[in-house]
């Protein structure tokens, strides 16, 4: 189940270190918008302001045209093999980013118009984009590793009266909220807990809740834990008694194997939930039974990250083979 190699950004991880929690850097690579075609407010997809998603200034981008694109610029040649798209559904007839292409320029020069498709996403969100009023949930999409400065996101949703809203697009986002049945509270949606900004937060009505998380895969690394930072004000109203589940078969709809339990303090510091053992998995369910909010009430999460541990090196086949051969020879000459 080992994933494709991921080349880390400067804010990424090394060995078993926690993804950087300093400032607004939680390991994601955020490009700038180079140009766009038939998109309204394309620059909103990289400003981390995932709020109502209606295409208003500072919230999300919209399009009604099949084949419309946004070209992104890393600023320099960058190795990458995933994008995470955050979309908004519910009200206004808004569509979701189910079908799209990832393209790169063969010459790595947008002016040459030599774009080739390196990844095709089909029905990425499926029916989950509007479950129980979910808003701003995300999906990660992997493709063969590229070494380019520019890439394009091309809409493949049918044209029509209803618009497509894309509220955020990032590369190597450490954690993506795959689904949640507890957060329906704009303007503090679920993905404020994974947007890379410690000063934003998701607001979850009630004491108990859960998020299904898609954690970035790293070559040669297993996932060893999750990190959680509570809202950085209002008495640090984060989750208190938590459990983490995963699926040995990597099924996001069947996360039933308990991998960690913890009681988190009321604190502004980032807390680490260490797994019973590192696991090679992609999806995890974070469940909390109650909150650190004084008197109970809403649970507010500023950031969720991940910790990693190196995969143990296998024993040398040459040594094992030599030892076995020596044992056989000894037996033959006994």
Backbone torsions as a table, in degrees:
resi	resn	phi	psi	omega
1	UNK	NA	5.3	-177.0
2	UNK	-60.1	133.7	-172.1
3	UNK	-85.8	172.8	175.0
4	UNK	-63.2	151.7	178.4
5	UNK	-61.0	140.4	175.4
6	UNK	-121.0	124.3	177.2
7	UNK	-89.2	124.4	-169.8
8	UNK	-81.5	149.5	171.2
9	UNK	-80.1	173.1	-179.4
10	UNK	-61.6	-24.5	-179.8
11	UNK	-96.7	19.8	-175.5
12	UNK	-87.2	-141.0	-175.3
13	UNK	-124.6	161.9	173.5
14	UNK	-142.1	126.4	-177.3
15	UNK	60.7	-126.8	-178.9
16	UNK	-102.3	19.7	-177.0
17	UNK	-73.7	152.7	177.4
18	UNK	-73.3	141.3	173.1
19	UNK	-53.9	137.4	-172.7
20	UNK	-52.0	128.1	178.5
21	UNK	-110.5	11.5	-177.1
22	UNK	-81.1	134.2	177.9
23	UNK	57.0	-129.6	-179.0
24	UNK	-103.9	12.8	-176.9
25	UNK	-98.4	111.8	174.6
26	UNK	-122.8	32.6	171.2
27	UNK	95.9	-15.9	-177.1
28	UNK	-75.1	154.0	172.1
29	UNK	-103.1	122.1	-179.8
30	UNK	-112.7	112.2	177.4
31	UNK	-80.8	176.3	171.4
32	UNK	-105.6	163.4	177.5
33	UNK	-85.4	122.2	179.5
34	UNK	-84.9	-49.1	173.8
35	UNK	-161.7	172.9	179.0
36	UNK	-153.5	162.7	179.8
37	UNK	-137.2	119.6	177.4
38	UNK	63.6	31.8	172.6
39	UNK	-116.6	140.8	173.0
40	UNK	-94.5	125.2	174.1
41	UNK	61.8	46.2	-176.7
42	UNK	-58.0	-33.3	-177.2
43	UNK	-64.2	-17.7	179.6
44	UNK	-67.8	-14.9	-178.2
45	UNK	-76.9	-6.5	-179.5
46	UNK	-126.9	18.3	-177.0
47	UNK	-104.6	5.6	176.2
48	UNK	66.6	7.8	-177.3
49	UNK	-97.6	73.7	-179.9
50	UNK	-85.7	92.9	-179.7
51	UNK	-117.3	-106.2	-172.5
52	UNK	-84.1	-10.9	172.1
53	UNK	67.4	14.6	-174.4
54	UNK	-90.1	14.3	179.1
55	UNK	82.7	4.2	177.1
56	UNK	-70.1	160.0	-178.8
57	UNK	-55.5	126.5	176.2
58	UNK	85.3	7.9	-177.7
59	UNK	-123.2	-45.5	-177.7
60	UNK	-168.4	170.0	179.4
61	UNK	-111.4	148.8	-178.4
62	UNK	-133.1	152.5	174.7
63	UNK	-149.5	153.7	174.0
64	UNK	-122.3	10.5	-171.2
65	UNK	-116.5	122.6	174.1
66	UNK	-66.3	134.3	-178.8
67	UNK	89.6	-3.4	176.2
68	UNK	-64.8	150.9	-174.5
69	UNK	-138.3	160.1	168.4
70	UNK	-126.6	126.6	177.4
71	UNK	-97.6	129.8	-178.1
72	UNK	-111.5	149.7	-177.2
73	UNK	-127.7	121.0	176.7
74	UNK	-77.2	-18.7	-176.2
75	UNK	96.1	-23.1	176.2
76	UNK	-161.1	167.7	179.7
77	UNK	-60.4	130.1	-174.7
78	UNK	-136.2	140.2	174.3
79	UNK	-87.5	128.8	-178.6
80	UNK	-154.6	151.8	-178.8
81	UNK	-147.1	18.9	175.8
82	UNK	-154.6	155.8	165.6
83	UNK	-133.8	149.8	172.3
84	UNK	-117.8	124.6	-180.0
85	UNK	-105.3	131.8	174.7
86	UNK	-111.2	131.3	-175.3
87	UNK	-127.6	170.3	-178.6
88	UNK	-130.1	135.6	177.8
89	UNK	-138.0	151.3	178.0
90	UNK	115.2	114.2	179.6
91	UNK	81.1	155.8	175.2
92	UNK	61.0	11.9	-180.0
93	UNK	65.1	22.4	-174.1
94	UNK	-68.6	135.6	176.1
95	UNK	-90.0	174.6	-178.9
96	UNK	-119.3	163.2	-174.7
97	UNK	-81.8	58.7	-174.3
98	UNK	-73.2	-39.6	-172.0
99	UNK	-125.2	122.3	178.4
100	UNK	-157.3	165.0	176.0
101	UNK	-112.6	146.6	166.4
102	UNK	-108.7	123.8	-178.1
103	UNK	-123.8	150.9	173.1
104	UNK	-127.9	156.6	177.0
105	UNK	-86.3	126.8	-179.1
106	UNK	-56.8	-41.8	-179.8
107	UNK	-89.1	-2.3	-176.1
108	UNK	58.1	37.7	177.4
109	UNK	-138.1	106.3	-176.3
110	UNK	-56.4	-28.3	-178.2
111	UNK	-65.8	-21.8	-178.2
112	UNK	-81.7	-12.5	176.6
113	UNK	52.5	43.0	-179.6
114	UNK	-111.0	54.3	-174.7
115	UNK	-78.6	136.3	175.9
116	UNK	-127.4	146.7	-178.2
117	UNK	-84.2	127.1	178.8
118	UNK	-112.2	-10.5	178.6
119	UNK	-157.3	140.3	178.5
120	UNK	-126.8	118.0	178.1
121	UNK	-99.4	127.9	179.7
122	UNK	-124.8	125.0	177.7
123	UNK	52.7	45.4	-172.8
124	UNK	-60.8	-41.6	-178.7
125	UNK	-91.5	-24.1	-179.4
126	UNK	58.6	-141.2	-178.2
127	UNK	-86.6	1.1	-173.1
128	UNK	-81.0	-11.5	-170.9
129	UNK	-69.7	-17.1	-179.3
130	UNK	-135.2	35.5	177.7
131	UNK	-74.7	122.3	177.8
132	UNK	51.1	34.2	176.9
133	UNK	76.0	19.5	178.7
134	UNK	-56.4	143.0	178.6
135	UNK	-135.6	140.4	177.2
136	UNK	59.8	38.4	169.6
137	UNK	-79.7	162.0	-174.2
138	UNK	-124.8	162.2	173.5
139	UNK	-138.2	137.1	175.6
140	UNK	-98.3	141.7	-178.7
141	UNK	-130.2	120.8	179.3
142	UNK	-97.2	151.4	176.4
143	UNK	-152.8	169.8	-179.6
144	UNK	-57.3	142.4	-175.3
145	UNK	-59.3	136.4	178.2
146	UNK	-118.8	151.9	174.8
147	UNK	-125.7	87.0	-172.6
148	UNK	-143.3	164.2	173.0
149	UNK	-94.0	-34.1	-175.0
150	UNK	-117.1	148.2	169.1
151	UNK	-149.5	162.3	-178.7
152	UNK	-122.4	141.1	169.2
153	UNK	-104.6	119.5	-175.4
154	UNK	-117.0	121.6	179.8
155	UNK	-68.6	130.0	176.5
156	UNK	-120.4	17.8	175.6
157	UNK	-81.6	146.4	-176.5
158	UNK	-59.0	145.2	174.8
159	UNK	-71.7	158.5	178.5
160	UNK	164.6	-168.0	-177.1
161	UNK	-67.8	-36.8	-174.4
162	UNK	-85.1	142.1	-176.3
163	UNK	-90.7	159.3	170.0
164	UNK	-101.2	132.4	177.2
165	UNK	-112.9	128.5	175.5
166	UNK	-121.9	114.3	-173.5
167	UNK	-94.7	-19.5	179.0
168	UNK	-163.4	143.3	172.6
169	UNK	-138.5	123.0	-178.9
170	UNK	-133.6	164.3	177.2
171	UNK	-117.8	136.0	-179.5
172	UNK	53.6	46.6	174.2
173	UNK	-72.4	123.2	-173.2
174	UNK	-57.0	-43.7	-179.2
175	UNK	-137.6	136.9	175.4
176	UNK	-120.4	134.7	174.3
177	UNK	-78.1	108.1	-176.8
178	UNK	-74.8	-40.8	176.8
179	UNK	-162.3	159.7	176.3
180	UNK	-158.4	136.6	176.2
181	UNK	-108.1	11.7	-175.7
182	UNK	-115.5	-19.2	-175.6
183	UNK	-108.5	113.3	175.4
184	UNK	-134.1	29.9	-164.9
185	UNK	-112.5	85.8	171.2
186	UNK	-70.6	147.4	5.9
187	UNK	-96.3	37.7	179.5
188	UNK	-124.4	66.8	-172.6
189	UNK	-75.0	173.0	-174.5
190	UNK	-57.0	-39.7	-173.5
191	UNK	-77.7	-0.3	167.1
192	UNK	-67.1	-17.4	178.7
193	UNK	-86.1	-1.7	178.1
194	UNK	-138.8	23.5	-175.1
195	UNK	-89.7	1.2	179.2
196	UNK	84.2	3.9	-178.5
197	UNK	-116.7	111.6	-177.2
198	UNK	-65.8	-16.0	-176.1
199	UNK	-92.4	-6.4	172.3
200	UNK	-100.4	167.4	-178.5
201	UNK	-158.0	156.5	171.0
202	UNK	-94.2	146.6	-179.7
203	UNK	-117.2	120.1	-175.3
204	UNK	-114.5	109.1	-178.5
205	UNK	-59.6	137.9	179.2
206	UNK	86.9	165.4	-175.9
207	UNK	-78.1	-40.1	-174.8
208	UNK	-96.2	152.7	178.3
209	UNK	-175.1	179.0	176.8
210	UNK	-158.8	148.9	171.9
211	UNK	-124.4	138.5	166.2
212	UNK	-94.3	126.5	-172.0
213	UNK	-114.4	140.7	173.0
214	UNK	-108.1	110.0	-174.1
215	UNK	-97.7	135.5	-178.9
216	UNK	-58.4	132.8	178.0
217	UNK	-87.1	138.4	179.1
218	UNK	-124.1	133.9	179.3
219	UNK	-60.9	132.5	177.4
220	UNK	73.8	12.4	-177.5
221	UNK	-129.6	141.0	168.7
222	UNK	-103.9	158.6	177.1
223	UNK	-82.4	125.9	-175.9
224	UNK	-112.4	-6.9	179.3
225	UNK	174.0	176.4	174.4
226	UNK	-120.2	153.1	173.5
227	UNK	-117.9	143.9	-178.8
228	UNK	-134.8	131.5	170.8
229	UNK	-116.2	126.9	177.9
230	UNK	-75.9	166.8	174.9
231	UNK	-50.2	134.0	-172.7
232	UNK	-84.4	35.0	176.0
233	UNK	-166.6	-177.5	175.0
234	UNK	54.8	46.1	174.5
235	UNK	65.7	22.2	174.5
236	UNK	53.2	66.6	-171.3
237	UNK	-82.3	52.3	-179.6
238	UNK	-86.7	180.0	177.2
239	UNK	-67.5	155.2	-177.2
240	UNK	-111.2	-77.0	-179.2
241	UNK	-90.7	113.9	-171.8
242	UNK	-123.7	155.1	171.1
243	UNK	-135.1	151.8	176.8
244	UNK	-125.9	131.4	179.2
245	UNK	-120.4	154.6	175.0
246	UNK	-144.8	176.2	177.8
247	UNK	-121.2	123.0	176.3
248	UNK	-60.3	-21.9	179.2
249	UNK	-97.9	7.0	177.8
250	UNK	59.9	42.1	178.3
251	UNK	-102.1	112.6	-177.0
252	UNK	-67.0	-12.8	179.4
253	UNK	-99.5	5.8	-177.2
254	UNK	-142.1	59.4	-176.7
255	UNK	-97.7	86.9	-171.6
256	UNK	-122.2	-5.9	-179.2
257	UNK	-89.8	117.0	-178.6
258	UNK	-71.7	129.0	-178.6
259	UNK	-120.5	-14.1	179.4
260	UNK	-166.2	148.9	171.9
261	UNK	-137.3	144.2	-179.2
262	UNK	-159.7	155.9	170.2
263	UNK	-113.1	117.3	-175.1
264	UNK	-94.2	139.9	-180.0
265	UNK	-79.4	164.6	171.4
266	UNK	-82.0	102.9	-171.2
267	UNK	-158.4	148.6	175.0
268	UNK	-77.6	-11.9	-177.4
269	UNK	-73.8	149.6	175.0
270	UNK	-69.5	128.4	-177.9
271	UNK	-102.7	143.3	179.4
272	UNK	-109.6	128.1	173.5
273	UNK	-102.2	105.8	-175.7
274	UNK	-87.5	130.3	179.8
275	UNK	-70.9	158.4	175.7
276	UNK	-59.3	-31.6	175.5
277	UNK	-160.3	150.6	176.3
278	UNK	-63.1	144.9	-177.9
279	UNK	-132.8	148.1	174.2
280	UNK	-91.6	87.9	-176.1
281	UNK	-147.2	163.6	-178.4
282	UNK	-113.1	-38.5	-173.3
283	UNK	-108.7	139.6	179.2
284	UNK	-139.8	149.5	174.2
285	UNK	-112.7	119.8	175.6
286	UNK	-95.1	119.0	-177.2
287	UNK	-121.2	132.0	174.1
288	UNK	-124.6	141.3	-176.1
289	UNK	-92.5	-23.4	-177.6
290	UNK	-158.1	-178.7	-172.8
291	UNK	-128.4	158.9	173.5
292	UNK	-86.0	3.7	177.4
293	UNK	-62.9	126.0	178.9
294	UNK	-56.1	126.6	179.9
295	UNK	79.1	6.0	-178.8
296	UNK	82.4	-174.2	-179.6
297	UNK	113.9	-150.2	-172.8
298	UNK	-66.7	150.3	174.2
299	UNK	-107.2	129.2	-174.2
300	UNK	-124.2	123.7	-174.2
301	UNK	-119.4	125.2	-179.2
302	UNK	-84.3	-48.6	-178.6
303	UNK	-149.9	144.2	172.5
304	UNK	-122.4	130.2	177.8
305	UNK	-130.1	-164.3	-177.6
306	UNK	-143.3	155.3	171.4
307	UNK	-116.7	155.3	-175.2
308	UNK	-130.5	158.9	175.9
309	UNK	-137.4	138.9	179.8
310	UNK	-60.9	140.7	174.3
311	UNK	-69.4	129.9	179.9
312	UNK	-56.6	137.6	178.0
313	UNK	-70.3	133.3	177.5
314	UNK	-69.5	153.2	176.8
315	UNK	-62.4	145.5	-179.3
316	UNK	-61.1	127.0	179.5
317	UNK	-65.1	-31.8	-180.0
318	UNK	-64.5	-42.2	179.6
319	UNK	-67.0	-44.3	-179.9
320	UNK	-62.5	-44.9	-179.6
321	UNK	-62.9	-41.3	180.0
322	UNK	-64.7	-40.6	179.5
323	UNK	-64.8	-41.7	179.7
324	UNK	-64.4	-42.2	-179.9
325	UNK	-64.2	-41.5	178.7
326	UNK	-62.8	-40.3	179.0
327	UNK	-63.3	-42.9	178.9
328	UNK	-62.1	-43.8	-179.2
329	UNK	-62.6	-40.5	179.2
330	UNK	-62.4	-41.0	-179.5
331	UNK	-66.3	-38.4	-179.6
332	UNK	-66.0	-29.9	-176.1
333	UNK	-103.1	11.4	-179.2
334	UNK	-69.3	NA	NA
